[in-house]
Amino acid sequence: MSEEKPIGLAVAEKFFGLLLILIGAVTAYVTYKNPPGGEVAPFSFIFIGGGFALIAIGIILVLAKAE
């Protein structure tokens, strides 16, 4: 008997990956276009980097082969 991943789990993984890509893209874009002011201005790169990290994780989840 082979143990396969349920199809719903594979679909959920792809959907979650797409959702992470969307959230990461919006976070990076909004932070780039409207940088924060005041004391947190020097740290805006953290949010842009976090957005790119979310995009990378989302791409990995979408491209991962379901076994």
KEVEX-583221 format. One record per atom (N, C-alpha, C): residue in one letter; x, y, z; residue number from 1. Coordinates in nm, 4 decimals. Each point is the difference from the previous one (the first is absolute). Last residue first. Layout:
BEGIN
('A' (X Y Z) NUM) ...
//
This chain:
BEGIN
('E' (0.4708 1.4738 -0.2961) 67) ('E' (0.0303 -0.1433 -0.0078) 67) ('E' (-0.0958 -0.0792 0.0841) 67) ('A' (0.0657 0.5071 -0.2645) 66) ('A' (-0.0756 -0.0739 0.1012) 66) ('A' (0.0263 -0.1485 -0.0177) 66) ('K' (0.3164 0.4356 -0.1247) 65) ('K' (-0.0703 -0.1157 -0.0553) 65) ('K' (-0.0695 -0.0752 0.1119) 65) ('A' (0.1303 0.5417 -0.0440) 64) ('A' (0.0310 -0.1257 0.0665) 64) ('A' (-0.0855 -0.1133 -0.0577) 64) ('L' (-0.0277 0.4790 -0.1124) 63) ('L' (0.0789 -0.0874 -0.0861) 63) ('L' (0.0306 -0.1357 0.0612) 63) ('V' (-0.2449 0.3397 0.2394) 62) ('V' (-0.0723 -0.0239 -0.1251) 62) ('V' (0.0759 -0.1007 -0.0868) 62) ('L' (0.1970 0.1430 0.4069) 61) ('L' (-0.1194 -0.0807 0.0255) 61) ('L' (-0.0758 -0.0329 -0.1287) 61) ('I' (0.3747 0.2882 -0.0241) 60) ('I' (0.0428 -0.1364 0.0348) 60) ('I' (-0.1212 -0.0896 0.0230) 60) ('I' (-0.0801 0.4530 -0.0712) 59) ('I' (0.0429 -0.0645 -0.1244) 59) ('I' (0.0441 -0.1439 0.0259) 59) ('G' (-0.1133 0.2656 0.3739) 58) ('G' (-0.1171 -0.0324 -0.0807) 58) ('G' (0.0360 -0.0704 -0.1298) 58) ('I' (0.3458 0.1654 0.2738) 57) ('I' (-0.0631 -0.1165 0.0630) 57) ('I' (-0.1227 -0.0429 -0.0793) 57) ('A' (0.2126 0.3939 -0.1412) 56) ('A' (0.0857 -0.1167 -0.0235) 56) ('A' (-0.0612 -0.1265 0.0600) 56) ('I' (-0.2164 0.4118 0.0808) 55) ('I' (-0.0123 -0.0360 -0.1411) 55) ('I' (0.0822 -0.1264 -0.0290) 55) ('L' (0.0383 0.1869 0.4255) 54) ('L' (-0.1303 -0.0635 -0.0168) 54) ('L' (-0.0216 -0.0440 -0.1447) 54) ('A' (0.3857 0.2469 0.0928) 53) ('A' (0.0106 -0.1328 0.0616) 53) ('A' (-0.1326 -0.0753 -0.0135) 53) ('F' (0.0158 0.4476 -0.1397) 52) ('F' (0.0704 -0.0868 -0.0948) 52) ('F' (0.0170 -0.1415 0.0550) 52) ('G' (-0.1900 0.3208 0.2851) 51) ('G' (-0.0890 -0.0243 -0.1135) 51) ('G' (0.0638 -0.0915 -0.1032) 51) ('G' (0.2614 0.1446 0.3612) 50) ('G' (-0.1008 -0.0969 0.0437) 50) ('G' (-0.0988 -0.0327 -0.1094) 50) ('G' (0.3140 0.3395 -0.0800) 49) ('G' (0.0654 -0.1311 0.0036) 49) ('G' (-0.0955 -0.1097 0.0448) 49) ('I' (-0.1566 0.4381 0.0177) 48) ('I' (0.0188 -0.0363 -0.1403) 48) ('I' (0.0670 -0.1380 -0.0082) 48) ('F' (-0.0479 0.1830 0.4235) 47) ('F' (-0.1301 -0.0395 -0.0528) 47) ('F' (0.0083 -0.0385 -0.1473) 47) ('I' (0.3872 0.1632 0.2114) 46) ('I' (-0.0381 -0.1256 0.0654) 46) ('I' (-0.1330 -0.0496 -0.0564) 46) ('F' (0.1797 0.4242 -0.1212) 45) ('F' (0.0551 -0.1111 -0.0787) 45) ('F' (-0.0363 -0.1350 0.0615) 45) ('S' (-0.1021 0.4188 0.2124) 44) ('S' (-0.1001 -0.0433 -0.0980) 44) ('S' (0.0512 -0.1156 -0.0856) 44) ('F' (0.2110 0.2715 0.3734) 43) ('F' (-0.0249 -0.1432 0.0100) 43) ('F' (-0.1025 -0.0509 -0.1013) 43) ('P' (0.1422 0.4701 0.0724) 42) ('P' (0.1190 -0.0783 -0.0369) 42) ('P' (-0.0228 -0.1507 -0.0010) 42) ('A' (-0.3634 0.3000 0.1293) 41) ('A' (0.0385 0.0111 -0.1411) 41) ('A' (0.1254 -0.0806 -0.0350) 41) ('V' (-0.2406 0.0849 0.4363) 40) ('V' (0.0092 -0.1340 -0.0585) 40) ('V' (0.0438 0.0021 -0.1460) 40) ('E' (-0.0732 0.4004 0.2766) 39) ('E' (0.1088 -0.0788 0.0565) 39) ('E' (0.0163 -0.1369 -0.0644) 39) ('G' (-0.2610 0.3515 -0.2943) 38) ('G' (0.0336 0.0091 0.1409) 38) ('G' (0.1142 -0.0909 0.0402) 38) ('G' (-0.3326 -0.1296 -0.4087) 37) ('G' (0.0775 0.1173 0.0384) 37) ('G' (0.0367 -0.0058 0.1466) 37) ('P' (-0.1104 -0.3843 -0.4183) 36) ('P' (-0.0400 0.0635 0.1259) 36) ('P' (0.0895 0.1189 0.0304) 36) ('P' (-0.1146 -0.1558 -0.5088) 35) ('P' (0.0891 -0.0336 0.1116) 35) ('P' (-0.0440 0.0715 0.1274) 35) ('N' (-0.2275 -0.1366 -0.4619) 34) ('N' (-0.0336 0.0902 0.1099) 34) ('N' (0.0895 -0.0305 0.1198) 34) ('K' (0.0740 -0.2369 -0.4075) 33) ('K' (-0.0666 0.1199 -0.0524) 33) ('K' (-0.0318 0.1019 0.1089) 33) ('Y' (0.2019 -0.4211 0.1138) 32) ('Y' (0.0879 0.0704 -0.0938) 32) ('Y' (-0.0625 0.1311 -0.0462) 32) ('T' (-0.2490 -0.2891 0.2778) 31) ('T' (0.1117 0.0552 0.0764) 31) ('T' (0.0944 0.0776 -0.0908) 31) ('V' (-0.3586 -0.2276 -0.1996) 30) ('V' (-0.0504 0.1108 0.0810) 30) ('V' (0.1128 0.0645 0.0800) 30) ('Y' (0.1048 -0.3850 -0.2578) 29) ('Y' (-0.0395 0.1126 -0.0850) 29) ('Y' (-0.0431 0.1209 0.0828) 29) ('A' (0.1096 -0.4116 0.2192) 28) ('A' (0.1189 0.0619 -0.0588) 28) ('A' (-0.0376 0.1238 -0.0818) 28) ('T' (-0.3558 -0.2521 0.1828) 27) ('T' (0.0827 0.0570 0.1067) 27) ('T' (0.1216 0.0726 -0.0570) 27) ('V' (-0.2770 -0.2417 -0.2969) 26) ('V' (-0.0684 0.1202 0.0487) 26) ('V' (0.0832 0.0686 0.1080) 26) ('A' (0.1574 -0.4113 -0.1617) 25) ('A' (0.0073 0.1019 -0.1051) 25) ('A' (-0.0658 0.1303 0.0457) 25) ('G' (-0.0263 -0.3758 0.2849) 24) ('G' (0.1372 0.0501 -0.0090) 24) ('G' (0.0137 0.1105 -0.1034) 24) ('I' (-0.4145 -0.2242 0.0390) 23) ('I' (0.0247 0.0819 0.1192) 23) ('I' (0.1403 0.0600 -0.0042) 23) ('L' (-0.1136 -0.3006 -0.3476) 22) ('L' (-0.0821 0.1216 -0.0060) 22) ('L' (0.0283 0.0919 0.1186) 22) ('I' (0.2050 -0.4236 -0.0071) 21) ('I' (0.0549 0.0840 -0.1068) 21) ('I' (-0.0753 0.1323 -0.0069) 21) ('L' (-0.1651 -0.3249 0.2940) 20) ('L' (0.1240 0.0595 0.0499) 20) ('L' (0.0648 0.0898 -0.1042) 20) ('L' (-0.3791 -0.2437 -0.1292) 19) ('L' (-0.0380 0.1021 0.0969) 19) ('L' (0.1241 0.0687 0.0577) 19) ('L' (0.0599 -0.3673 -0.2830) 18) ('L' (-0.0472 0.1153 -0.0765) 18) ('L' (-0.0387 0.1150 0.0921) 18) ('G' (0.1197 -0.4052 0.2049) 17) ('G' (0.1148 0.0589 -0.0678) 17) ('G' (-0.0379 0.1234 -0.0805) 17) ('F' (-0.3408 -0.2540 0.1988) 16) ('F' (0.0734 0.0734 0.1021) 16) ('F' (0.1246 0.0653 -0.0598) 16) ('F' (-0.2466 -0.2832 -0.2791) 15) ('F' (-0.0781 0.1207 0.0295) 15) ('F' (0.0728 0.0859 0.1034) 15) ('K' (0.1841 -0.4207 -0.1025) 14) ('K' (0.0150 0.0921 -0.1139) 14) ('K' (-0.0739 0.1312 0.0258) 14) ('E' (-0.0485 -0.3399 0.3203) 13) ('E' (0.1389 0.0452 -0.0027) 13) ('E' (0.0225 0.1003 -0.1130) 13) ('A' (-0.4180 -0.2150 0.0325) 12) ('A' (0.0154 0.0995 0.1061) 12) ('A' (0.1422 0.0554 0.0029) 12) ('V' (-0.0925 -0.3551 -0.2925) 11) ('V' (-0.0657 0.1225 -0.0475) 11) ('V' (0.0152 0.1115 0.1027) 11) ('A' (0.1583 -0.4234 0.1200) 10) ('A' (0.0837 0.0550 -0.1071) 10) ('A' (-0.0595 0.1309 -0.0528) 10) ('L' (-0.2493 -0.2416 0.3168) 9) ('L' (0.1193 0.0555 0.0629) 9) ('L' (0.0921 0.0628 -0.1040) 9) ('G' (-0.3836 -0.2327 -0.1436) 8) ('G' (-0.0367 0.1263 0.0647) 8) ('G' (0.1181 0.0678 0.0655) 8) ('I' (0.0417 -0.4337 -0.1899) 7) ('I' (-0.0046 0.1049 -0.1031) 7) ('I' (-0.0361 0.1359 0.0598) 7) ('P' (0.2641 -0.3815 0.2864) 6) ('P' (-0.1358 0.0282 -0.0475) 6) ('P' (-0.0020 0.1192 -0.0960) 6) ('K' (0.4257 -0.3174 0.0432) 5) ('K' (-0.0515 0.1190 0.0647) 5) ('K' (-0.1419 0.0244 -0.0527) 5) ('E' (0.2009 -0.4990 0.0178) 4) ('E' (0.0013 0.1221 -0.0796) 4) ('E' (-0.0555 0.1146 0.0828) 4) ('E' (0.1982 -0.5288 0.0450) 3) ('E' (-0.0490 0.1119 0.0795) 3) ('E' (0.0158 0.1270 -0.0822) 3) ('S' (-0.0709 -0.5481 -0.1350) 2) ('S' (0.0824 0.1199 -0.0076) 2) ('S' (-0.0647 0.1119 0.0814) 2) ('M' (-0.0077 -0.5591 0.0239) 1) ('M' (-0.0844 0.1163 0.0000) 1) ('M' (0.0901 0.1241 0.0000) 1) 
//
